[in-house]
Amino acid sequence: MKGNVLIIGLGLIGGSIALGIKKEHPNCQIFGYDINEEQRRLAKTLHVIDEIVDDLHKIIPISDFIFIAVPVKQTEMLLKDMEELEFKKNVIISDVGSTKVKIVEKAEGLRRRGITFIGGHPMAGSHKSGVVAAKAHLFENAFYILTPHDDQAQKEIAQLKYLLNGTKANFIILTPKEHDEVAGVISHFPHIIAVGLVHQARNYSENHHLVSRLAAGGFRDITRIASSNPIMWRDILLHNKESLLEMFDSWMKEMETVRHFIATDSSDQIYQYFASAKDFRDDLPTRTKGAIPSFYDLFVDVPDYPGIISEITGYLAESNISITNIRIIETREEIYGVLRLSFQSEEDRESAKLCIESNTNYETFYG
């Protein structure tokens, strides 16, 4: 395939889309624009894009494909501004936003002019950000949701999928409403709950000073998504307002049910409540990527003596296994502590487990 591809927004997602396209379609010319001049420069230096764009008005009229990879609020504004621009015949425009109903509605002005807009949401990410973290395989085995308009021609959908073949993502077609409901359940609402739990802990810590110290372990892990970008999440929640308000009603009923079980000492119901949740969670896929980036953590029981971290990381370095994060969870003098190692993929974690176990007698386990 040949053609000019414009990426607006050279962060993790936009950069990874660019790399995926370059990998599969080397004859495509990738143009990149970002409001951050440093990101533009880095994208060119790292060969994520072929050419830097300083003026969208000049490049849009010659673009065959345009990807809008900026936060949802900025996407809305861009779609509105684009209504006045000239486009190449048969251009296909898509986005990567976490909400779809409002964005697809905003694209209606383009559709009235006969311009193809196909909503998109690659459901994968990373704990790192920026174009330096972009990878061609970021979306491999991830779900890439497409939300075309009801009367969208199958030809354009097929063209977009073909262009994105290099991402090795699994494409799913949903209506914008279906997407926002699903994303609300598995991503947006869990973020609200995590933030709520953090606020509750903070409130308790005002009178119980041990709360913040004791929350450093498991509590910090289960609420890690509360550290997400607050500006991004403000816009996402307001964009998906209708779906989330319905979920609040359902959630409060759920909590009332559990509260009743506890208040009435209903041990059997409590057991069944936890058991059924365990069964459902244990059956969730483990080899596919979801809306919330996974942590690939390996825990190692290690003795507390100087040089233990360099010993472990040395073995991994010799095997060319990269670590994304390392932390000692707890150590006390003369007893074993727990070293938590984080990796980019399940394959890296498995390799690290074999490496450590073959070089030491330390026990390793998953969280």
N, C-alpha and C positions, 0 to 999 in steps of 0.2 A: 504494500500500500504506500502511496505517495500522498503528500498534502502538507499544508501548513496547520500546525496545532498551536493554539495559544493557551497558556496556563496563566490564569489571573490569580495570584496568591501562591507564593513560593515557600510554603511551609512544609511540614512533614507530609501532609496528604497530597498537596499539589506537586511537590517534588517527587514523591513516590509514583504518582500517575505518570509524570514525565518520563521517569526511568523505565517504567513498565512498557510504555509506548516505544521508547528508543530501543529497548531490548528486542521487541518483536518486529518493529517496523523501522529499521535504521534509515530508510529513505524518507521518512517524515522529517520535516523541519520543525523543531520545537522552539517556540518563542515564549519568553517568560516575563511577566510583569509582577511587581510587588511594590507597595508604597514605601517599603523599607529598602533604601538603596544598598545597604550592606547585604541583605538577602539576595537581591538581584545579582550583585557582584559574586557572592559565594556560589550561587546556582550556576553561573557561567564558569567559574574557576573549577568547580567540582564536576563539570560536564553533565550537569543535570539538564540544562537547556543548551540550545545551540546559539541563540541570540537573545540579548537583553532588549526589552521593550521599555522605552521611556514615555511614549505617547500612544495610548490605546486607539486614538482616532485614526492613526496611520496604519496600524496592523490589523484591526478588526475587519476592514473591508477586503482583506486578502486571506483571511483565515477560513479553513475548511471545517475545523472543529474548535470550539471554545469551551474550556473548563473553568468554572468559577469556583475557586477553592479558598474562599474567605468565610468568616463567620456569618451566620444567617442574617443578621441585621444588615451587614454590608452587602450581602447578596441581594437582598431586597432593593437596596439603593442602586446597585449596579444595574439590575434588571430594568428599573425605572429609567435610568439615564440612557440605557441602550436603545430604548424605544425610538430615539431621535437619530440613531446612527445608521449608516449604510452597511449592508452585509453582502458577502459573496453569495451567489445563488447556491441553494442546497446546503448552506451551512447548518451544522448541528451544534446546539449549545446545551451544556449540561452543568450541573453543580454537584457539590459534595455535602450539602447541608444535612444536619441531624434532624431537621423537621422538613416536611414536604408540603403540607396543605397550603400554607400561606405563600411559600415560594412559588409553587405551581400557579397559584392565583395571580401573583405578581408578574408571571411570565405571559399572562393572557394578552397583554399589549403586543408582544412580539408575535404571538400566534395569530393575532388578527391581521398581521402583515404577511402571513404565510411562512414565518420563520420557525424552524423546528426547535423546540425546547423539550428535553427529556430530563426530568428530575432524577438525581442520583444520590446515593449514600453508601460509600464503601464502609462497611462496619468493621473497621480494624483501626488500630492506632498503636501508640507506643508511649512509654513513660518519658521519652525524650521528645523535644520539639525542634522546629526549625528545619531548614533545608539540609543542614549537615546530618540530620538523623534520617533523611529520606533513603528508602531502599526499594529496589525493583520488586522484591519479593514480599513487601509489607502486607499485601492483600492476598497472598497465596493461601488458598483454602478458606478465605474469609467470604462472608456473604456480601455481595455488592447489590444493593437494592436499586432497581430502576422503577420510576413512577411516571410512565408516559401518560399523555392525555388519552381519554377514552377512544378517540378516533385516530390515534397516532398510526402512521403507516408502519407496517412491519419492516419495511426496507430500511428505514432510518434506525430503528432499534437494532437490527442486525448489523448495520454499519458501525454503530457505537460499540456493540459487543466485540466486533472483530478488531476494532482499533485497540480495545482494552484487553485483548487476548493475553498479552504479555504479563498482565497482573496475576494471571492464573486464579482469579477470583471465581466464586460460584454466583452466577447472576440469578436474581429472583425478580419477577415482575409483580408489583403490588400497586394498588391505588394509593394516592397520597394519604387518604384517611386511614387505610389499613396500616400503612407504614407508621404513621404517627401514633396509632394505638399500640402497635407492637413495640416500637422504640420507647414509648412511655412506660410500658410494663417492665422491660428488661434493662433499661438504661436511665431514662429521665427520673422515674419515681425512686429507684434505688439511690440515686444521688441525693434526692431530697431527704430520704430516710437517714443516709449517712451523715448529712449535715445536721439533721435534727438530733441525732445521737451525740454528735460533738457538742452541740449547744447544751444538751442536757448535762453532759459531763462537765462542761465549763461552769454551768450554774451550780452544780453540786460542789465543785472544787472551791467555791468561795467560802464554804463552811467546812469542807473536808479536804484539807490540804494534801492528803495522800492520793486523792483521785488522779491528779495529773501524773504522779510518779508511777502508780500502778497501771495506768492506762498505756504505758509505753510499749507493752508487748502486744497481746492479741487484739486489744481494743483498737490500737493504732492500725493494725493490719486490716481489720474488717471495716474500718472507716476511711481507708486510704483514698477513696474516690472523693472524699470531702475536700481534698487539697486541689481539686480541679479549678481551672480558671473561672473566677466569679463573674467576670463580664460575659464570657461565653455562655455560662449557665443561666445567667439572668435572661439573656435573649432567647435561649432554647426554651426555657419554661414559659415565657410569655408567648412564644410562637406556638407552643403545644398546649395552650391553656385549657381548651375544651376537654381534651382527652385526660389531662391530669386532674381536673376538677372531678371527673367521674371516678377516677382512681382513688382520690381522697375519700370519697364516700364509701367505696368498697373497702379501703384499708381501715377506716374507723370501725366498720362493722366487724372486720377480722379481729381487730384488737379488743373490741368489746366481747367477742366470743372467748378469746383467751382469758381476758380479765374475769369473765364469769366462771370459767373452769377453775381458776385459782381461788377466787372468792368463795366458791362452794366446795373446795377440797375435792374436786372431781379428778382423782388420780388417773382413772382409766381414760378419760377424755384427753387429759394432758398427754398421757403416754401416746395415745393414738394420733394426736395432733403432731407431735414431734416425729413419730414413726412414719407417718404418711409423707411428711415433708422430707425426711431423710430418704425415703424410697424414690420420691420424685427427683430430688437433687442428684442422687447416686446414678440415676438413669440419664442424666443430661450428658450430651456429647462432650468428650474430653479432647478429641483430636481436631476439632474445628474451632475457628475463631469467632468470638461473639462481639457484642457491641461494646463491652468494657474490656480493655486490654488485660490479658492474663499476666499473672506473675509466675514465672518459672523458678520457684525457690527450692533449694536443696539445703537441708539442715544437717550439720555435722557436729557430733559430740566430740569436743576437743578438750584436752587438758589445759589448764591455765598456766602457761609458762611463756617467757619471752621468746618471740620468733615464731609462734604457732601460726600466725596469719601468713607470714612470708613463706613458711613451709608449705602450707596448703596451696597458696597462689602460685608458688614455684612449680609444683607438680602440674597444675592446670596450664601454666604458661608453656611448659615443655611439650604439652599435648596440643598447643594452639587453641585452647578453649577460652573464649572471652567471657569476662564477668561484667555484668552491668551494675551490680551493687554488692556490697559486703558489709556485714554488721554482726557484732557480738551481742546476742540477746541477753545472756546472763552469764556471769562468771563469778566464782568465789574462790578464794585461795585454797589450793590443794584439792579442788574437786573439778569435775568436768563442767564446761560451759557449753553453750550452743552457738555455733557459727552459722549465720544465715547467708547463703550465697544466692544471688539472683542472676538469671541468664536470659538471653534474648529468645530462646526457643526451647521446645521440649527436647529436641535432638541434643542441644548443648548440655542441657541438664542431665540427660541420660549418660552422655559421654563423661561428664564431670563425676557422676556417681561411680562409674566403673574405674575412672582414673584414680580417685581418692581411695577407693576400696582396694585397688591393686597395689597401691604404694604405702598404705598405712593399715592399722588395725582399728581405725576410728569408725564408729557406726554412723551411717548416713540414712536419712529418711526424708520423706516428703511431708509437707505441712497438711 
